C-alpha cells in the first residue's frame, strides 16, 4: 500500500516510521493539509491519511476518487470533516475510534485545575520575581458539582477523576452509560447546577453550538466551561459576550471552531487575523491550548498502530472494524455481512 500522509508533523513521522516497515507500507509525508487544491498529489497512492483539520469535502473526495484512492484513513477519532455521502460507494473511510481516553480526560482536568488556581499566571508572575498572590484565589473542588455533557469513554474517565476529587457528578447524554456512578439529568438542570461543565460529546447537528447564548445564561456566574472535544460545540461570540459580562467564571479550551488555520502551527511571527481568537487570548480567565489533549506517548503509539492496522485490513481484504459509513449513519453495522460498508 502506498499512503499519502497529509498535515504531517515531526511527531507523526517519529511514531509512524517506527512501524511502517512492519506493515509493508510505503508512506509519503506532506506537511500541508488535504483540501481541493492539494488533493491532486494523491495520484498514484492507494490510501490517504488525514488528521482533524484536513478537509475531505465533496470536491476533495471526488478528486481522490478520480486519482484512484480507495481508502481514507483518519488518524483520529472525530470525523466531522468528511463528506460521507460523497465517499459512500467510492472510498472506504476508517478511523481510530479510541487511543487514550485518559489522555484527553486528564488534559481537561489540567485545564480546570490551572484555571481554578491560576497556576499559569502564577508561573509568569514568579518568573518576573513577583511573588504577590493577589488575584489568584480559587475554590475547593471537593463538594462542588461537575456537569459532563457526553459520557462516552472520555467522559467516563473524566467523571471518575472528578469523583476522586470528591465532586458530585451530573451527566447529560441521550445514551446513558450503564453502571456509571453519576446522576443523569436534563441539560437545563445540568447547566443550572454545575460549577464545572465539561464537553465530551461528538460534533453532530444536534450538538453544534450546544453552548450558546441561551445556555450560557443558564449557568452559574462562577461556572467554568471546559472543551476538549470539538470547537463548534461552543458558539464563540456568545462565549466572548458571557466572559465580558461576567456571566460565567472562565473557559478552558483545547479546541476552537475556526482552529484549522492556526492550531498545530507556529505563528509566533505573524499577526492573528481571527478577531474572535485574538479576543479569547486577552481574557485572564481563559486558558487556550492548541488541540493537544490527545498528545501523550501512549496515545500516539495507539494512533499509529490502529491506523496501520486499518490500512492492512483493507489491503488484505479483511473486515474493516473501524469503518464509518454514510449508509449506516455512523459506525458501520455491516448489514450485508461483508465486513465492509460496500
TARADA-V614007 format. One record per residue. N is the residue number from 1. OMEGA is omega in degrees with one decimal (NA if undefined). Layout:
N OMEGA
N OMEGA
This chain:
1 172.6
2 -173.4
3 173.5
4 179.5
5 177.6
6 177.8
7 -175.6
8 175.4
9 -178.6
10 -178.5
11 174.3
12 -179.1
13 -178.7
14 -173.5
15 179.9
16 178.4
17 -179.3
18 -173.4
19 -174.7
20 -177.6
21 179.7
22 -177.3
23 177.0
24 -178.7
25 175.7
26 -174.7
27 171.1
28 -176.6
29 171.6
30 -179.6
31 179.0
32 -175.9
33 173.4
34 172.0
35 -176.5
36 -179.7
37 -176.3
38 -177.2
39 -179.1
40 -178.3
41 177.7
42 -177.8
43 -179.6
44 179.0
45 177.6
46 -175.1
47 174.9
48 180.0
49 -174.5
50 179.6
51 -167.0
52 -175.4
53 170.5
54 -178.1
55 175.1
56 -179.8
57 -174.7
58 -178.2
59 -179.0
60 -178.9
61 177.2
62 177.9
63 178.6
64 -179.5
65 178.6
66 179.8
67 176.5
68 177.9
69 -176.4
70 -175.8
71 172.4
72 -176.7
73 176.0
74 176.8
75 -179.0
76 -179.7
77 -178.1
78 -177.7
79 -179.6
80 179.3
81 -178.1
82 174.8
83 -174.0
84 178.4
85 178.0
86 -176.7
87 -172.7
88 179.9
89 -178.1
90 -174.3
91 175.2
92 -178.2
93 178.5
94 -177.9
95 172.1
96 -170.7
97 175.8
98 177.7
99 173.4
100 176.6
101 -179.8
102 -178.4
103 -177.2
104 -179.8
105 179.9
106 178.0
107 175.9
108 176.8
109 178.8
110 177.3
111 -179.5
112 -178.0
113 -179.2
114 178.9
115 -176.4
116 -175.6
117 174.2
118 -177.2
119 178.0
120 178.4
121 177.7
122 178.2
123 -179.5
124 -176.7
125 -178.1
126 175.9
127 176.1
128 -179.5
129 176.3
130 -174.6
131 174.7
132 176.6
133 176.9
134 177.3
135 -175.3
136 -176.7
137 178.4
138 177.4
139 170.0
140 176.4
141 178.9
142 -179.3
143 177.8
144 -175.3
145 174.6
146 176.6
147 -176.7
148 177.2
149 -176.7
150 -177.3
151 166.9
152 -174.1
153 179.9
154 179.1
155 -179.9
156 176.2
157 178.5
158 178.8
159 179.6
160 179.1
161 178.3
162 177.4
163 177.8
164 175.8
165 -178.0
166 179.4
167 168.5
168 -176.3
169 170.1
170 -179.2
171 175.3
172 -178.7
173 178.5
174 178.9
175 -176.8
176 178.8
177 -179.8
178 174.6
179 -179.7
180 -175.3
181 176.0
182 176.9
183 177.9
184 -179.1
185 174.1
186 -176.8
187 -178.8
188 179.6
189 178.3
190 -178.2
191 -174.7
192 -170.9
193 -175.2
194 173.2
195 177.3
196 177.9
197 -175.8
198 -175.3
199 178.6
200 -179.9
201 177.0
202 175.6
203 175.5
204 -178.7
205 -177.5
206 -177.4
207 178.5
208 -178.4
209 175.6
210 171.0
211 -177.7
212 -176.3
213 -179.1
214 -176.9
215 173.4
216 179.2
217 179.6
218 -175.0
219 172.4
220 -176.3
221 179.0
222 -175.2
223 175.8
224 179.1
225 178.9
226 177.8
227 174.0
228 -175.8
229 178.0
230 -173.5
231 -174.4
232 170.7
233 -178.3
234 171.7
235 -171.1
236 178.0
237 178.8
238 178.0
239 178.8
240 179.3
241 179.3
242 178.1
243 -179.2
244 -175.1
245 177.0
246 177.1
247 176.8
248 -174.6
249 -179.0
250 -178.8
251 173.1
252 -171.2
253 172.3
254 -179.7
255 -177.5
256 -171.8
257 -178.7
258 -172.3
259 -167.2
260 -179.0
261 -170.4
262 -172.4
263 -177.3
264 -178.5
265 174.8
266 -179.2
267 -174.4
268 179.6
269 -178.3
270 177.0
271 178.0
272 -177.3
273 178.7
274 -175.0
275 -179.1
276 176.3
277 178.2
278 179.9
279 177.9
280 -177.2
281 -179.2
282 -175.5
283 177.1
284 -179.7
285 173.3
286 175.9
287 -176.0
288 172.7
289 -167.0
290 176.7
291 -176.1
292 -175.3
293 -178.4
294 -158.8
295 172.1
296 178.3
297 -179.0
298 -179.5
299 -179.4
300 177.1
301 -178.5
302 178.1
303 -179.5
304 -176.9
305 -177.9
306 178.3
307 -178.3
308 174.4
309 175.7
310 -180.0
311 -178.9
312 178.0
313 177.7
314 -178.5
315 -176.4
316 179.7
317 177.8
318 177.4
319 179.3
320 -175.1
321 -175.9
322 178.4
323 174.6
324 -170.0
325 175.9
326 -178.1
327 -176.9
328 176.7
329 -179.6
330 176.4
331 -170.1
332 178.1
333 173.6
334 -176.4
335 -175.1
336 176.1
337 176.4
338 -175.7
339 180.0
340 -177.0
341 178.1
342 NA
